[in-house]
Amino acid sequence: MLAAYAARQDADDPLSALEVGERPEPEAPDGWTVVDVRATSLNHHDLWSLRGVGLPEDRLPMILGCDAAGVDEDGHEVVVHSVVASDGWAGDETLDPKRTLLSELHPGTLAERVAVPRRNLVPKPTALSFEEAACLPTAWLTAYRMLFVRGGVQPGQTVLVQGAGGGVASALIALARQAGLRVWVTSRDEAKRAKALELGAHEAFETGARLPERVDAVMETVGEATWKHSLRALKPGGTLVVSGSTSGGAPSAELQRVFFLQLSVIGSTMGTRDELERVARLCEATGLRPQIDRVLPLSEAREGLAAMAEGDVFGKIVFSP
Ligand SMILES: NC(=O)c1ccc[n+]([C@@H]2O[C@H](COP(=O)([O-])OP(=O)(O)OC[C@H]3O[C@@H](n4cnc5c(N)ncnc54)[C@H](OP(=O)(O)O)[C@@H]3O)[C@@H](O)[C@H]2O)c1
């Protein structure tokens, strides 16, 4: 079957590690099933894998991809939850120290078919296209958990989303607006700031710009480049939720600011299967839909990954096998 996979790893030139070609059909052990992938979406995670971050070299070649929507062996339309818990684990899968995401230990979703544990299947709402549903398992699930589970934001509060153009960031904007928050965003790019306003942000600022007032919560996926700004943007008692560090993971911790202003810095990672089901229902109930930047055939995966590496994306890049 056709798949996009990491054949090598290259920290500086991740695209050189990518191959798009034939891979063996997936095998489903007991308790697993094979999903016929109708749409799959790209995440920064796939670039990290090609760079050699989070994917040990001895697991190569590895099919990339965490996100898929498709049809299971019984003919049901499904969305795939990417967090694979270890055998016997019960409860929040994201707290399992031995959890992996598809494409870390087991072959991923940038393929015509993928094997997944049956418990990882979530019904696809009929109102969502396969392309829309394929955006939910990583970016939208992560954004949902950051805002509502870990961040505990309330309607009427002001939230700042750093780096408007990203897959997670665009989901944060849409979900926060839907939930009745005042949504402020930053982006390095004027066109992305304009798109963020169209998507529902109330105000869009240049990255690092002084804000008119301090905010209740900040959603961080950018890391080093925006960390200081994020901490300075918060009201006393405010909350910073971080789930990514695209621009680097070792900023100054600003400890005096954290303790003196009694800020909460909270980590967040992916979400549970049940939270994914709630995200899907939320989209169905509200009419909210993921922002899709472009849909490409899987055979053109290289073009999609190159756009993501260059930051030339607003929302999600989707592939149809
Ligand atoms: N913990 C988890 O479970 C989890 C889940 C999903 C994602 N993540 C992580 O979160 C990050 C974002 O993921 P994604 O898939 O949304 O990636 P993406 O679509 O590639 O978005 C990255 C965004 O970050 C901003 N950015 C990048 N470099 C920047 C810089 N130097 N200065 C300012 N802004 C910068 C850009 O915003 P502008 O161009 O608009 O400025 C860009 O749109 C990744 O690091 C990913 O690994 C973690």
The ligand as an ORCA input file, in Angstrom:
! r2SCAN-3c Opt
* xyz 0 1
  N       1.670     17.857     23.492
  C       0.875     17.438     22.522
  O       0.095     16.521     22.686
  C       0.909     18.142     21.212
  C      -0.140     17.983     20.307
  C      -0.124     18.705     19.121
  C       0.969     19.533     18.850
  N       1.988     19.627     19.719
  C       3.137     20.500     19.448
  O       2.647     21.842     19.303
  C       3.398     22.511     18.287
  C       2.437     23.011     17.224
  O       1.924     21.899     16.515
  P       1.083     22.101     15.186
  O       0.847     20.753     14.614
  O      -0.049     23.014     15.468
  O       2.194     22.839     14.286
  P       2.080     23.839     13.063
  O       0.750     23.643     12.421
  O       3.321     23.663     12.271
  O       2.102     25.285     13.787
  C       3.213     25.888     14.336
  C       2.879     27.370     14.620
  O       3.819     27.888     15.561
  C       4.151     29.219     15.237
  N       5.614     29.401     15.220
  C       6.537     28.529     14.798
  N       7.786     29.044     14.973
  C       7.614     30.247     15.517
  C       8.515     31.276     15.920
  N       9.850     31.141     15.805
  N       7.998     32.396     16.432
  C       6.673     32.554     16.558
  N       5.772     31.610     16.166
  C       6.247     30.475     15.668
  C       3.602     29.520     13.879
  O       2.639     30.528     14.014
  P       2.624     31.834     13.074
  O       3.250     31.438     11.781
  O       1.176     32.172     12.971
  O       3.406     32.894     13.801
  C       3.016     28.224     13.391
  O       1.794     28.459     12.769
  C       4.426     21.511     17.771
  O       5.657     21.742     18.414
  C       3.845     20.162     18.149
  O       4.827     19.171     18.295
  C       1.983     18.943     20.897
*
